[in-house]
Amino acid sequence: MKVLAPLALAGAASAHTIFTSLEVGGVNNGQGNGVRIPSYNGPIEDVTSNSMACNGNPNPTTSTSKVITVQAGETVTALWRYMLSTTGTAPNDIMDSTHLGPTLAYLKKVNDATTDSGVGDGWFKIQQDGYNNGVWGTSKVINGQGRHSIKIPECIAPGQYLLRAEMIALHGAGNYPGAQFYMECAQINVVGGTGTKTPSTVSFPGAYKGTDPESKISIYYPPVTNYIVPGPEVFTCDGNLQPKPSTAVAQPSTTSKASTSAAPATSSKPASTSSAAPATSSAPSGGCSVAKLRWQRLHRCTTCAAGSTCSKSNDYYSQCL
């Protein structure tokens, strides 16, 4: 593991990325058309900065007057490239392969997508891909020609939104600052749906904190047993927030892996009694109940549904069994 650290630092000095264009209905709108692209491809590392919303200082962004029309329920694709001048789609044309971490996407309803800075509250998460089956979300984009698929919820109210696509690189995240946040905002107009929902859960800056273990983590050593994607749960149109399951990253062979499913079987609970010992049925606080075989972030609900008990997975999540 001592060999990996300098390699990671070398990658940190040279490898960056930019969300350059948005593909809708199989058509690429072109670089910077409807996407606020920066003049510099480096990351934001200060989670308290206003630049956490749609990028910015020290990455000056180029304004755009275009608003891209998107059908409610449609899946769009954010295209990532190493630099604005990069035309290839090989892995090195997207981002250094050492930049391991999650991909995420958020929406914010605005009156005018061409002028709203994005700073402040009103954001809700619509996509996340952390670590599943041995593969990080960023690796899928890096090895997938820079394509980052994002479904626009079919139930949200029509109108203009900012679409914030993000990749987080954790290769240098053992201390804060260290995690690298890459994001840009697309200006979209959602049409064609019959939805009326206007969810709002977090603010940028504010959604992430420097002390968050999911953003202050060593992904190389010691072995990580769980990774939780930062930010809120994913918004879903059924009225529930999609729980963020605890996913195994790397564990010694003597340790049981946590399930990568949102509804794991009881046999897949972590082996450590200090983190997985059954708790009382009312361990978290929050004033609601959780269905059996569902994960729940602590401090949201107080009880499990009748016939099940609360089992603590780690300091952030419990499951009703």
C-alpha positions in Angstrom: 0.0 0.0 0.0 3.0 2.3 0.4 3.5 2.2 -3.3 -0.1 3.3 -4.1 0.1 6.6 -2.3 2.7 8.3 -4.5 1.0 7.0 -7.6 -2.3 8.5 -6.4 -0.5 11.8 -5.7 1.0 11.9 -9.1 -2.5 11.4 -10.7 -3.8 14.2 -8.5 -1.4 16.7 -10.0 -2.4 16.1 -13.6 -5.7 14.4 -14.1 -8.9 16.5 -14.2 -12.2 16.4 -16.1 -15.1 18.6 -17.4 -18.8 18.0 -18.1 -18.7 19.6 -21.5 -22.0 18.8 -23.3 -25.4 17.2 -22.8 -26.9 14.6 -25.1 -30.8 14.5 -25.3 -32.7 12.1 -27.4 -29.5 10.8 -28.9 -28.5 14.3 -30.1 -25.4 16.0 -28.6 -26.2 19.7 -28.1 -22.5 20.6 -28.6 -19.8 21.8 -26.2 -20.9 24.6 -24.0 -24.4 24.8 -25.6 -26.7 24.8 -22.5 -23.8 23.7 -20.2 -21.8 26.1 -18.1 -18.3 25.0 -19.0 -15.2 26.3 -17.1 -12.0 27.5 -18.6 -10.0 25.3 -16.2 -10.6 21.5 -15.7 -9.5 21.3 -12.0 -11.6 20.3 -9.1 -13.3 22.2 -6.3 -12.0 21.0 -2.9 -13.5 23.6 -0.5 -17.0 22.2 0.3 -18.0 25.6 1.8 -17.4 27.5 -1.4 -20.2 28.8 -3.6 -18.4 27.1 -6.5 -19.8 23.8 -5.2 -23.1 24.7 -6.9 -22.2 25.0 -10.6 -18.4 25.4 -10.5 -16.6 28.7 -10.6 -13.6 30.3 -8.9 -10.8 29.2 -9.5 -12.6 27.7 -12.6 -14.2 30.6 -14.4 -17.3 29.4 -16.3 -18.5 30.4 -19.7 -22.0 31.7 -19.8 -24.5 30.3 -22.2 -28.0 31.6 -23.3 -29.2 28.2 -24.5 -31.8 26.2 -22.5 -32.1 22.6 -23.5 -35.6 21.0 -23.8 -35.9 17.7 -22.0 -38.9 15.4 -21.8 -40.0 14.4 -18.3 -39.0 10.8 -17.7 -36.3 11.0 -20.3 -32.8 9.7 -19.7 -30.1 12.3 -20.8 -26.4 11.8 -21.0 -23.7 14.2 -19.5 -20.5 13.9 -21.6 -17.3 14.2 -19.7 -13.9 15.1 -21.3 -10.4 15.6 -19.8 -10.2 19.1 -21.4 -12.3 21.2 -23.7 -10.0 20.5 -26.5 -10.2 16.7 -26.0 -12.0 15.0 -28.9 -11.2 11.3 -28.2 -13.2 8.9 -26.1 -10.5 6.6 -24.7 -10.2 6.4 -20.9 -7.4 8.8 -20.7 -9.5 11.3 -22.7 -12.1 11.3 -19.9 -10.3 11.3 -16.5 -7.3 9.5 -15.0 -8.2 5.9 -14.0 -6.9 6.5 -10.5 -9.8 9.0 -9.9 -12.1 6.5 -8.1 -15.3 7.6 -6.6 -19.1 8.1 -7.1 -21.1 9.9 -9.8 -24.1 11.9 -8.9 -26.7 14.2 -10.4 -29.0 16.9 -8.9 -31.8 19.1 -10.1 -32.9 22.6 -8.9 -36.1 24.3 -10.1 -35.4 27.9 -11.1 -37.3 30.8 -12.7 -34.5 31.4 -15.3 -31.9 28.8 -15.9 -29.7 31.2 -17.8 -29.3 33.6 -14.8 -29.7 31.6 -11.6 -26.3 30.9 -10.0 -27.5 27.7 -8.4 -26.1 28.8 -5.0 -28.4 28.1 -2.1 -31.2 25.6 -1.4 -33.6 23.9 -3.7 -31.4 21.0 -4.9 -32.5 17.3 -4.9 -30.6 14.3 -5.9 -31.8 12.2 -8.9 -28.9 9.9 -9.6 -26.0 8.3 -7.8 -23.6 5.4 -8.5 -21.0 4.6 -5.8 -19.2 1.3 -5.5 -21.0 -1.8 -6.7 -19.7 -5.3 -7.6 -16.1 -4.1 -7.4 -16.5 -1.1 -9.7 -16.7 2.6 -8.9 -19.1 5.0 -10.6 -16.3 7.1 -12.0 -14.7 4.0 -13.6 -17.9 3.3 -15.5 -17.8 6.8 -17.0 -14.1 6.7 -17.7 -14.3 3.4 -19.4 -17.7 4.2 -21.0 -16.5 7.0 -23.4 -17.3 9.7 -20.8 -21.0 8.9 -20.8 -22.9 9.6 -17.6 -26.6 8.6 -17.8 -29.2 10.6 -15.8 -32.9 10.0 -15.7 -35.1 13.0 -15.3 -38.0 12.1 -12.9 -41.3 11.9 -14.7 -43.3 13.4 -11.8 -41.6 16.7 -11.4 -43.3 20.0 -12.3 -42.6 21.3 -15.7 -40.3 24.3 -16.1 -36.7 25.4 -16.1 -34.1 23.6 -14.0 -30.4 23.5 -13.4 -29.0 19.9 -13.9 -25.9 19.5 -11.8 -23.8 16.5 -13.0 -20.9 15.5 -10.6 -18.0 13.1 -10.3 -16.1 12.9 -7.0 -12.5 11.6 -7.0 -11.4 10.0 -3.7 -7.8 9.1 -4.5 -6.5 11.8 -2.2 -9.4 12.0 0.3 -7.6 10.6 3.3 -7.6 14.1 4.8 -9.7 17.3 4.2 -9.3 19.0 1.8 -8.5 16.1 -0.4 -11.6 14.8 -2.1 -11.9 16.3 -5.6 -15.4 17.5 -6.6 -16.0 17.9 -10.4 -19.3 19.4 -11.5 -20.9 21.6 -14.0 -24.5 22.7 -14.5 -26.7 22.3 -17.6 -29.6 24.6 -18.2 -32.8 22.6 -19.1 -36.5 23.1 -19.6 -38.5 20.0 -18.5 -41.7 19.5 -20.7 -44.2 16.8 -21.5 -44.9 15.5 -18.0 -48.0 15.7 -15.9 -46.2 15.9 -12.6 -46.5 18.6 -10.0 -43.8 17.6 -7.5 -41.2 20.2 -6.6 -38.8 18.5 -4.2 -36.1 20.4 -2.4 -33.7 18.7 0.1 -30.3 20.3 0.2 -28.2 23.4 -0.5 -25.0 24.0 -2.3 -22.8 24.8 -0.5 -24.0 22.9 2.5 -24.9 19.4 1.2 -21.4 18.2 1.9 -19.2 18.8 4.9 -15.4 18.5 5.3 -15.9 16.1 8.2 -18.2 13.8 6.3 -16.6 10.3 6.4 -17.9 9.6 2.8 -15.8 12.6 1.6 -12.9 12.1 4.0 -11.9 8.5 3.4 -8.8 6.5 2.4 -9.9 4.1 -0.4 -6.5 2.4 -0.5 -5.6 1.5 3.1 -6.8 0.5 5.6 -9.4 -1.6 3.8 -12.8 0.1 3.7 -15.7 -2.0 4.7 -18.5 0.4 3.6 -19.0 3.4 1.3 -22.0 5.7 1.5 -22.5 8.2 -1.4 -22.5 11.7 0.1 -25.5 14.0 0.1 -29.2 13.2 0.5 -31.1 10.1 -0.6 -32.2 9.9 -4.3 -35.6 11.4 -4.9 -38.1 8.9 -6.4 -41.6 9.6 -7.8 -43.3 7.1 -5.5 -43.0 9.7 -2.7 -40.2 8.0 -0.9 -36.5 8.8 -0.8 -34.4 5.9 -2.2 -32.3 4.6 0.7 -28.5 4.5 0.1 -27.4 1.0 0.9 -24.1 0.2 2.6 -21.8 -1.2 -0.1 -18.7 -3.3 0.4 -15.5 -1.7 -0.9 -12.6 -3.9 0.2 -12.4 -6.2 3.2 -10.1 -8.9 4.5 -11.2 -12.4 3.6 -12.1 -13.1 7.2 -14.8 -10.3 7.2 -18.3 -10.8 5.8 -19.1 -8.3 3.0 -22.1 -6.0 3.5 -24.8 -6.4 0.9 -24.8 -4.2 -2.2 -28.6 -4.5 -2.3 -31.1 -2.2 -0.7 -32.8 -5.2 0.7 -30.0 -7.7 1.8 -30.7 -11.0 3.5 -30.0 -11.3 7.1 -27.0 -13.5 6.4 -25.1 -10.6 4.8 -24.9 -8.4 7.9 -21.4 -7.2 8.7 -19.6 -9.7 11.1 -18.4 -7.0 13.5 -20.5 -7.1 16.6 -19.5 -3.5 17.3 -21.2 -2.2 14.2 -23.8 -4.7 13.4 -25.2 -5.8 16.7 -29.0 -5.7 16.8 -30.3 -2.5 18.4 -33.7 -1.8 19.9 -36.6 -1.2 17.5 -36.5 2.5 18.2 -32.8 3.3 17.8 -32.9 6.1 15.2 -35.0 9.2 16.0 -37.3 11.0 13.6 -41.0 10.1 14.1 -41.7 7.6 11.4 -41.5 3.8 10.8 -39.5 1.8 8.3 -40.7 -1.3 6.4 -39.0 -4.6 6.9 -35.8 -5.2 4.9 -35.3 -1.6 4.2 -32.3 0.6 5.0 -32.8 3.9 6.8 -30.4 6.7 7.5 -30.1 7.4 11.2 -32.1 10.3 12.7 -34.9 9.9 10.1 -37.2 7.3 11.7 -37.8 6.1 15.2 -39.2 2.6 14.7 -39.3 -0.4 12.5 -42.6 -1.8 11.1 -44.4 -4.4 13.2 -42.8 -7.8 13.1 -39.2 -6.4 12.5 -36.4 -5.1 14.6 -33.7 -2.5 14.0 -30.2 -3.8 13.2 -27.4 -1.2 13.1 -25.1 -1.5 10.1 -22.7 1.4 10.8 -22.8 4.9 12.2 -25.0 6.1 9.4 -27.4 3.3 8.5 -29.7 0.8 10.2 -31.9 -1.9 8.6 -35.2 -3.3 9.7 -35.0 -7.1 9.9 
